[in-house]
Amino acid sequence: MACPLEQAMALMVTTFHKYSAKEGDKYKLSKAELKELLSKELPVFGSKQMDEAEFKRLMNDLDHNKDSEVDFKEYVCFLACITMGFNEFFKDDPSKHRRK
């Protein structure tokens, strides 16, 4: 059985491809695919809580090569930034840590 970190990495990859394969280039997320991924997998960033202007800004920030899609590298950079934010949130308050 894979270790938890290996499982997390596999989940990041499979989640990307679950949405990227729906339309167009199967190795990139279109705007619609990214919206669906965010609303279903990261609801805190999902379209229900983000208006169209905010989503457009996020898409623009993620799309480093300006091809109007989010490739795997851009997606992973986004997840890394979110993870760093979570780390900052949890590191100063041990009561926020969820340990088994």
C-alpha positions, 0 to 999 in steps of 0.5 A: 500500500502506498504511503499517505504522501504518495496517495496524496500525490496520486490524488492530485494527478488523478483529480486533474485528469478527471476534469481535464479530459472532459473537453478540448486538450485532455492535458489542460483544464479549460475555464469550464473544467477548472470551474467544475474542479473548483466547485466539486473538489475545492468548494472554498474556491468554487464558483458559488463563492466566487463571482465571475470577475474573481474567477477571471482574475484567478484564471488569469493568475493561474494561466502563466503561459496565457493560452487560456487554459490551465496545464498540469504545472499551473495546477500544481503551482496553484495547489502548492500556493493553497497548501502554503496558505493552509500551513501558515494558517495552522502553524501558529495555532496548535488547536487547529491541527487535526491529528489522529 
